[in-house]
Amino acid sequence: MALLASLWRRLTPTKALEDSSGKLETAFFESVYRVIYITGWSNTDHGIGYQLYSNWVKLMMTLFGVGETWYLVSSYHLLDIFIEQLNVMVIQWAALVRFKSMRVHKHIYKKLAASMESSNFDTSTPVRMALVEYWRLRSEKYLKVIYLLGTCTLTMWFVYPLIDDVECNLMVAVRLPLDFCTPIRYPVAFLTTMIAFIYVAYFVMTNDVIMQAHLMHLLCQYDVLIDCFEKIVADCEKDFRGELT
């Protein structure tokens, strides 16, 4: 496990962690920042190598979207297939719109992520530090659950075309600009669409994870604030040395 953790850190040296406002932002958002980096959508890393990788990911996903749209338009006369394909594409479009909105308002999300580093956020007691740790672990747990469920679903999605009765079937409905039903072309087409679909699927999951991390971060602050209000008299007594009763 330690070896996998070390490999994960080496594969995701995102600059977002260097720009972190402090240990609390890092604690809640480190995994999110690393996932954004490895999926090619980081906006804090501008190295030539990473930009080439990021542009390749975006181009591949764009071509994949074109293939899906082409299949949708060409299947308009088959109502069940049209509705099924449209449903899949709406999920992807919604994720793209949400991600674009987050990029437009990235300064707001950054401010929210750094809000725990404010001097007004009091974590000076063991109870409040325990609350922060509880919500951090919960956020990390839910992140792993989302990716675990998504990965298991993708695994089954990839296996099914290989065991069904349809010849030269792909795991997703896309139309390619060539006949791929040959012994040489089919494996290439299958692997290419599989890789593209993996990036699209993890892009959708990452959007959910980003929103979840911010929600957990906010709930943590409310939980600590509640404890501050409940202990306000005791805290004042410490500052005023028992003058309050």
C-alpha positions in Angstrom: 0.0 0.0 0.0 2.9 2.4 0.8 4.4 1.6 -2.6 1.2 2.4 -4.4 0.8 5.7 -2.4 4.4 6.6 -3.3 3.8 5.8 -7.0 0.6 7.9 -6.9 2.4 10.9 -5.5 5.1 10.6 -8.2 2.5 10.4 -11.0 0.6 13.5 -9.7 3.1 16.2 -8.8 0.6 19.0 -9.3 1.5 22.6 -8.6 -2.0 23.1 -7.0 -0.5 21.6 -3.8 2.4 24.1 -3.9 -0.2 26.9 -4.2 -2.2 25.6 -1.3 -3.1 28.1 1.4 -2.1 25.8 4.2 -2.4 22.3 5.7 -6.2 22.3 6.1 -6.7 23.0 2.4 -4.2 20.3 1.5 -5.8 17.9 3.9 -9.2 18.2 2.3 -8.3 18.7 -1.4 -5.0 16.9 -2.0 -6.7 13.8 -3.5 -9.0 16.0 -5.6 -6.1 18.1 -6.9 -4.1 15.0 -7.8 -7.1 13.4 -9.6 -7.7 16.6 -11.6 -4.0 16.6 -12.6 -3.8 13.0 -13.8 -7.1 13.3 -15.8 -5.5 16.2 -17.7 -7.7 19.1 -16.5 -5.4 20.9 -14.1 -5.2 24.7 -14.6 -2.3 25.3 -12.3 0.3 23.2 -14.2 1.8 24.8 -17.3 4.8 22.7 -18.1 5.3 21.8 -21.8 5.0 18.0 -21.1 1.8 18.4 -19.1 0.2 20.8 -21.6 0.9 18.3 -24.4 -0.7 15.6 -22.3 -3.7 17.8 -21.4 -4.3 18.9 -25.0 -4.1 15.3 -26.1 -6.7 14.3 -23.5 -9.0 17.1 -24.6 -8.6 16.3 -28.3 -9.4 12.7 -27.7 -12.5 13.5 -25.7 -13.6 16.0 -28.3 -13.3 13.4 -31.1 -15.1 10.9 -28.9 -17.9 13.4 -28.5 -18.0 13.9 -32.2 -18.4 10.1 -32.7 -21.2 10.0 -30.2 -23.0 12.9 -31.8 -22.6 11.4 -35.2 -24.1 8.1 -33.9 -27.0 10.1 -32.3 -27.8 12.0 -35.5 -27.7 8.9 -37.6 -30.0 7.0 -35.2 -32.8 9.5 -35.1 -35.2 7.1 -36.7 -34.7 4.5 -33.9 -36.4 6.0 -30.9 -35.1 3.7 -28.2 -31.5 4.0 -29.4 -31.9 7.8 -29.8 -33.2 8.2 -26.3 -30.5 6.0 -24.8 -27.7 7.8 -26.6 -29.1 11.2 -25.8 -29.3 10.3 -22.1 -25.6 9.3 -22.0 -24.6 12.5 -23.8 -26.7 14.8 -21.6 -24.7 13.4 -18.6 -21.5 14.3 -20.3 -22.6 17.7 -21.4 -23.9 18.5 -17.9 -20.5 17.6 -16.5 -18.8 19.8 -19.1 -21.0 22.8 -18.3 -20.4 22.4 -14.6 -16.7 22.1 -15.1 -16.7 25.2 -17.3 -18.7 27.1 -14.6 -16.1 26.1 -12.0 -13.3 27.3 -14.2 -15.1 30.7 -14.7 -15.5 31.0 -11.0 -12.3 29.4 -9.9 -11.3 32.4 -7.7 -14.5 31.7 -5.7 -13.7 28.0 -5.3 -10.1 28.8 -4.3 -11.4 31.3 -1.7 -13.8 28.6 -0.3 -11.0 26.0 -0.2 -8.7 28.5 1.7 -11.4 29.6 4.1 -10.3 27.3 6.9 -7.0 29.1 7.0 -8.7 32.3 8.3 -7.6 33.4 11.7 -11.3 33.5 12.6 -11.6 29.8 12.2 -11.0 28.4 15.7 -9.6 24.9 15.9 -7.7 25.5 19.1 -9.4 22.7 21.1 -8.9 18.9 20.7 -12.7 18.5 20.1 -12.6 20.9 17.1 -9.5 19.3 15.7 -11.2 15.9 16.0 -14.2 17.4 14.1 -11.9 18.6 11.3 -10.2 15.1 11.1 -13.6 13.4 11.1 -14.8 15.4 8.1 -11.5 15.1 6.3 -11.6 11.3 6.6 -15.3 11.2 5.6 -14.5 13.3 2.5 -11.6 11.0 1.6 -13.8 7.9 2.1 -16.6 9.2 -0.1 -14.1 10.1 -2.8 -12.8 6.5 -2.8 -16.3 5.1 -2.8 -17.3 7.2 -5.9 -14.2 6.1 -7.8 -14.5 2.5 -6.7 -18.1 2.2 -7.8 -17.3 4.0 -11.1 -14.3 1.8 -11.8 -16.3 -1.4 -11.1 -19.0 -0.2 -13.5 -16.5 0.6 -16.2 -14.9 -2.8 -15.8 -18.2 -4.5 -16.5 -18.9 -2.1 -19.3 -15.7 -3.1 -21.0 -16.2 -6.8 -20.6 -19.7 -7.1 -21.9 -18.9 -6.3 -25.6 -16.4 -9.1 -25.6 -18.9 -11.8 -24.4 -22.1 -10.7 -26.1 -23.3 -12.2 -29.4 -22.7 -9.0 -31.5 -19.7 -9.1 -33.8 -17.2 -6.3 -33.5 -19.2 -4.5 -30.8 -17.8 -1.6 -28.9 -18.5 -0.7 -25.2 -20.1 2.6 -26.2 -22.2 3.8 -29.1 -20.0 5.8 -31.3 -19.6 6.0 -35.1 -16.1 5.8 -36.5 -15.1 7.1 -40.0 -14.0 3.7 -41.2 -15.0 0.0 -41.1 -13.3 -1.4 -38.0 -14.8 -4.9 -38.2 -11.6 -6.6 -39.3 -9.1 -8.7 -37.2 -6.6 -5.9 -37.2 -8.7 -2.8 -36.9 -11.2 -4.0 -34.3 -8.6 -4.4 -31.4 -7.3 -0.9 -32.3 -10.8 0.6 -32.4 -11.8 -1.1 -29.2 -8.7 0.0 -27.3 -9.0 3.6 -28.6 -12.6 4.0 -27.7 -12.0 2.3 -24.4 -9.3 4.8 -23.4 -11.3 7.7 -24.6 -14.4 6.5 -22.7 -12.2 6.0 -19.5 -11.2 9.7 -19.6 -14.8 10.8 -20.3 -16.1 8.7 -17.4 -13.5 9.9 -14.9 -14.1 13.4 -16.0 -17.7 13.1 -15.1 -16.8 11.4 -11.7 -14.2 14.1 -11.0 -16.8 16.8 -11.3 -18.9 15.0 -8.6 -15.8 14.6 -6.4 -14.9 18.3 -6.6 -18.4 19.4 -5.5 -18.4 16.7 -2.8 -15.1 17.9 -1.4 -16.3 21.5 -1.2 -19.5 20.3 0.4 -17.6 18.3 3.1 -15.3 21.3 3.6 -18.3 23.5 4.2 -20.0 21.1 6.5 -16.8 20.8 8.5 -16.7 24.5 9.1 -20.4 24.6 10.2 -19.7 21.7 12.6 -16.8 23.5 14.1 -18.8 26.7 14.3 -21.6 24.9 16.2 -19.0 23.7 18.7 -17.7 27.3 19.0 -21.2 28.6 19.9 -21.9 25.8 22.3 -18.6 26.4 24.1 -18.6 30.2 23.8 -19.0 30.8 27.6 -16.3 28.4 28.5 -13.9 30.0 25.9 -14.7 33.5 27.3 -14.0 32.3 30.8 -10.5 31.2 29.8 -9.8 34.6 28.2 -11.2 36.6 31.1 -9.9 34.3 33.8 -13.2 33.4 35.4 -14.7 36.9 35.4 -17.8 35.6 33.6 -20.3 33.4 35.4 
